Amino acid sequence: MSEALRKLLREGQKPQQPVITPHVGVLTLHFQLYGCDDLKAKRKVFTALKAVWGKEPDLAVAETADQEALDCATWTIAALGTSSQQITQRLDQIEKAIEERVDAAILDIHREIL
């Protein structure tokens, strides 16, 4: 066995980094809309949702259902963190802020921590 190969094998036996398991939380909100005449008006209602939370590094935001409907919308926010408690707090914060900023009634909220 060559000296270079022995060196590579010794380096490969270094203690490994601790494994960090990310936690994921999913918040799905179903909205009721009033007075939207077209999809452009509907998108305008949710501009803040994408503009504010869509740029956060630990979040992913998407309209996940009812894309063509003018009277309702379903949006999902996925949050990534190091603990389920951190995720729960973050989703609480986001839910409260959405209630204050988005001009649409929330009909249903579903949460899941993975």
Backbone as CSV, one residue per row, in Angstrom:
resi,resn,N_x,N_y,N_z,CA_x,CA_y,CA_z,C_x,C_y,C_z
1,MET,0.853,-1.162,0.000,0.000,0.000,0.000,0.906,1.234,0.000
2,SER,0.558,2.192,-0.836,1.399,3.385,-0.931,1.188,4.296,0.274
3,GLU,2.167,5.136,0.510,2.080,6.092,1.623,0.938,7.086,1.415
4,ALA,0.671,7.487,0.186,-0.416,8.423,-0.111,-1.770,7.808,0.230
5,LEU,-1.937,6.518,-0.088,-3.189,5.840,0.225,-3.372,5.704,1.732
6,ARG,-2.286,5.374,2.455,-2.364,5.293,3.929,-2.776,6.633,4.529
7,LYS,-2.228,7.720,3.993,-2.552,9.047,4.482,-4.034,9.356,4.258
8,LEU,-4.560,9.030,3.074,-5.969,9.247,2.787,-6.869,8.449,3.720
9,LEU,-6.485,7.211,4.005,-7.282,6.376,4.902,-7.286,6.937,6.330
10,ARG,-6.143,7.430,6.790,-6.078,8.021,8.128,-6.939,9.284,8.210
11,GLU,-6.908,10.103,7.160,-7.705,11.327,7.142,-9.200,11.014,7.127
12,GLY,-9.561,9.917,6.500,-10.962,9.520,6.434,-11.497,9.032,7.772
13,GLN,-10.628,8.767,8.744,-11.055,8.274,10.044,-11.214,9.390,11.079
14,LYS,-11.198,10.638,10.635,-11.415,11.751,11.560,-12.846,11.691,12.084
15,PRO,-13.041,12.195,13.316,-14.416,12.201,13.840,-15.340,13.008,12.926
16,GLN,-16.500,12.484,12.712,-17.444,13.144,11.818,-18.147,14.275,12.541
17,GLN,-18.609,15.252,11.757,-19.366,16.370,12.287,-20.693,15.850,12.837
18,PRO,-21.224,16.500,13.870,-22.531,16.055,14.370,-23.602,16.260,13.308
19,VAL,-24.523,15.356,13.271,-25.598,15.419,12.295,-26.693,16.342,12.835
20,ILE,-27.034,17.345,12.057,-28.103,18.259,12.436,-29.324,17.905,11.603
21,THR,-30.382,17.521,12.281,-31.597,17.148,11.582,-32.516,18.360,11.516
22,PRO,-32.762,18.871,10.324,-33.661,20.025,10.230,-35.110,19.607,10.466
23,HIS,-35.866,20.517,11.011,-37.290,20.305,11.210,-38.034,21.198,10.224
24,VAL,-39.159,20.705,9.748,-39.947,21.453,8.771,-41.360,21.610,9.304
25,GLY,-41.858,22.817,9.188,-43.238,23.095,9.551,-43.978,23.592,8.330
26,VAL,-45.211,23.164,8.173,-46.019,23.561,7.023,-47.301,24.203,7.538
27,LEU,-47.548,25.427,7.089,-48.744,26.177,7.453,-49.541,26.411,6.183
28,THR,-50.765,25.904,6.145,-51.631,26.081,4.985,-52.836,26.913,5.400
29,LEU,-53.060,27.987,4.654,-54.151,28.918,4.938,-55.112,28.951,3.766
30,HIS,-56.388,28.814,4.063,-57.424,28.883,3.031,-58.167,30.201,3.227
31,PHE,-58.153,31.053,2.207,-58.724,32.389,2.281,-60.021,32.482,1.481
32,GLN,-60.915,33.343,1.952,-62.124,33.723,1.215,-61.909,35.142,0.726
33,LEU,-62.136,35.372,-0.572,-61.936,36.695,-1.169,-63.267,37.275,-1.612
34,TYR,-63.355,38.582,-1.523,-64.551,39.291,-1.966,-64.131,40.417,-2.903
35,GLY,-64.867,40.607,-3.987,-64.648,41.735,-4.878,-63.487,41.620,-5.835
36,CYS,-62.981,40.443,-6.070,-61.914,40.270,-7.057,-62.551,39.969,-8.406
37,ASP,-62.374,40.884,-9.348,-62.981,40.728,-10.667,-62.140,39.901,-11.619
38,ASP,-60.842,39.831,-11.358,-59.953,39.060,-12.227,-58.759,38.559,-11.411
39,LEU,-57.911,37.749,-12.053,-56.757,37.166,-11.353,-55.739,38.224,-10.941
40,LYS,-55.666,39.303,-11.695,-54.743,40.382,-11.340,-55.138,40.993,-9.991
41,ALA,-56.419,41.213,-9.776,-56.899,41.743,-8.502,-56.646,40.746,-7.364
42,LYS,-56.809,39.480,-7.666,-56.555,38.443,-6.667,-55.083,38.433,-6.276
43,ARG,-54.187,38.498,-7.257,-52.749,38.504,-6.970,-52.351,39.712,-6.130
44,LYS,-53.015,40.840,-6.371,-52.698,42.067,-5.631,-52.983,41.902,-4.138
45,VAL,-54.022,41.156,-3.807,-54.368,40.919,-2.399,-53.221,40.210,-1.674
46,PHE,-52.540,39.322,-2.387,-51.498,38.505,-1.765,-50.082,38.983,-2.073
47,THR,-49.938,40.191,-2.576,-48.616,40.740,-2.876,-47.736,40.772,-1.634
48,ALA,-48.290,41.211,-0.517,-47.508,41.290,0.720,-47.033,39.909,1.169
49,LEU,-47.882,38.920,0.985,-47.531,37.573,1.417,-46.266,37.091,0.717
50,LYS,-46.211,37.261,-0.586,-45.023,36.824,-1.337,-43.852,37.779,-1.142
51,ALA,-44.134,39.079,-1.113,-43.059,40.068,-1.032,-42.340,40.020,0.312
52,VAL,-43.072,39.864,1.381,-42.460,39.880,2.715,-41.898,38.512,3.088
53,TRP,-42.745,37.504,3.119,-42.309,36.202,3.607,-41.644,35.352,2.541
54,GLY,-41.842,35.670,1.290,-41.185,34.922,0.218,-39.694,35.174,0.129
55,LYS,-39.222,36.236,0.760,-37.800,36.572,0.732,-37.050,36.125,1.995
56,GLU,-37.759,35.570,2.940,-37.132,35.097,4.173,-36.330,33.827,3.879
57,PRO,-35.103,33.711,4.409,-34.261,32.559,4.071,-34.745,31.228,4.632
58,ASP,-35.564,31.252,5.680,-36.036,30.004,6.278,-37.446,29.623,5.851
59,LEU,-38.010,30.366,4.880,-39.391,30.129,4.460,-39.501,29.894,2.963
60,ALA,-40.522,29.143,2.602,-40.935,28.995,1.204,-42.426,29.280,1.171
61,VAL,-42.851,30.120,0.225,-44.240,30.551,0.138,-44.770,30.262,-1.260
62,ALA,-45.960,29.664,-1.340,-46.545,29.367,-2.649,-48.056,29.260,-2.545
63,GLU,-48.722,29.646,-3.631,-50.156,29.406,-3.736,-50.294,27.954,-4.188
64,THR,-50.933,27.149,-3.370,-50.927,25.712,-3.620,-52.238,25.146,-4.149
65,ALA,-53.288,25.945,-4.154,-54.567,25.483,-4.691,-55.411,26.696,-5.052
66,ASP,-56.472,26.444,-5.774,-57.439,27.487,-6.154,-56.797,28.613,-6.971
67,GLN,-55.808,28.302,-7.795,-55.115,29.336,-8.562,-56.031,30.088,-9.517
68,GLU,-57.020,29.441,-10.074,-57.904,30.079,-11.059,-59.189,30.635,-10.447
69,ALA,-59.459,30.304,-9.201,-60.685,30.771,-8.547,-60.531,32.229,-8.131
70,LEU,-61.590,33.004,-8.268,-61.557,34.420,-7.897,-62.089,34.675,-6.488
71,ASP,-62.789,33.701,-5.908,-63.388,33.910,-4.598,-62.648,33.237,-3.447
72,CYS,-61.600,32.472,-3.744,-60.842,31.819,-2.680,-59.392,31.597,-3.118
73,ALA,-58.560,31.338,-2.125,-57.140,31.076,-2.388,-56.595,30.196,-1.273
74,THR,-55.650,29.362,-1.610,-54.978,28.522,-0.625,-53.481,28.749,-0.770
75,TRP,-52.866,29.177,0.311,-51.429,29.450,0.334,-50.774,28.564,1.381
76,THR,-49.565,28.121,1.073,-48.810,27.281,1.991,-47.456,27.924,2.255
77,ILE,-47.073,27.938,3.521,-45.771,28.444,3.935,-45.041,27.295,4.598
78,ALA,-43.859,26.988,4.114,-43.017,25.959,4.714,-41.870,26.659,5.434
79,ALA,-41.622,26.269,6.685,-40.567,26.866,7.496,-39.563,25.788,7.879
80,LEU,-38.296,26.160,7.861,-37.209,25.243,8.193,-36.505,25.758,9.433
81,GLY,-36.215,24.880,10.390,-35.534,25.288,11.612,-34.855,24.116,12.287
82,THR,-34.236,24.412,13.417,-33.461,23.380,14.116,-34.259,22.616,15.161
83,SER,-35.452,23.125,15.519,-36.274,22.405,16.496,-37.749,22.633,16.188
84,SER,-38.574,21.724,16.645,-40.007,21.871,16.404,-40.561,23.058,17.189
85,GLN,-39.985,23.365,18.333,-40.424,24.525,19.115,-40.127,25.822,18.352
86,GLN,-38.956,25.905,17.754,-38.599,27.081,16.958,-39.549,27.236,15.776
87,ILE,-39.865,26.140,15.119,-40.783,26.162,13.978,-42.173,26.620,14.422
88,THR,-42.653,26.098,15.529,-43.976,26.475,16.032,-44.047,27.968,16.326
89,GLN,-43.025,28.497,16.963,-42.989,29.935,17.256,-42.965,30.759,15.978
90,ARG,-42.180,30.321,15.021,-42.063,31.047,13.751,-43.400,31.039,13.006
91,LEU,-44.071,29.894,12.968,-45.363,29.813,12.280,-46.433,30.638,13.002
92,ASP,-46.377,30.688,14.340,-47.293,31.553,15.092,-47.102,33.015,14.682
93,GLN,-45.851,33.419,14.610,-45.514,34.791,14.237,-46.011,35.108,12.823
94,ILE,-45.806,34.202,11.908,-46.212,34.416,10.520,-47.736,34.465,10.409
95,GLU,-48.411,33.545,11.073,-49.878,33.503,11.018,-50.471,34.825,11.515
96,LYS,-49.966,35.325,12.624,-50.470,36.580,13.177,-50.214,37.747,12.217
97,ALA,-49.037,37.802,11.639,-48.698,38.876,10.710,-49.546,38.814,9.442
98,ILE,-49.827,37.617,8.958,-50.664,37.468,7.765,-52.085,37.954,8.059
99,GLU,-52.606,37.615,9.214,-53.947,38.076,9.595,-54.030,39.597,9.579
100,GLU,-52.930,40.265,9.962,-52.904,41.725,10.013,-52.692,42.372,8.646
101,ARG,-51.943,41.724,7.763,-51.538,42.356,6.499,-52.363,41.986,5.284
102,VAL,-52.885,40.783,5.248,-53.606,40.324,4.059,-55.089,40.631,4.221
103,ASP,-55.642,41.291,3.218,-57.043,41.706,3.258,-57.945,40.606,2.689
104,ALA,-58.028,39.508,3.428,-58.881,38.382,3.044,-59.206,37.594,4.311
105,ALA,-60.407,37.088,4.368,-60.821,36.302,5.532,-60.175,34.922,5.483
106,ILE,-59.653,34.481,6.610,-59.057,33.144,6.696,-60.147,32.178,7.132
107,LEU,-60.439,31.210,6.271,-61.478,30.226,6.564,-60.950,29.019,7.319
108,ASP,-59.723,28.612,6.983,-59.185,27.389,7.565,-57.666,27.509,7.671
109,ILE,-57.124,26.968,8.748,-55.676,26.940,8.969,-55.285,25.516,9.309
110,HIS,-54.290,25.019,8.606,-53.798,23.669,8.889,-52.294,23.759,9.118
111,ARG,-51.819,23.117,10.179,-50.397,23.096,10.539,-49.891,21.685,10.650
112,GLU,-48.656,21.535,10.256,-48.034,20.220,10.384,-46.544,20.427,10.627
113,ILE,-46.003,19.724,11.619,-44.565,19.746,11.893,-44.019,18.392,11.464
114,LEU,-43.045,18.426,10.582,-42.487,17.171,10.053,-41.149,16.868,10.709
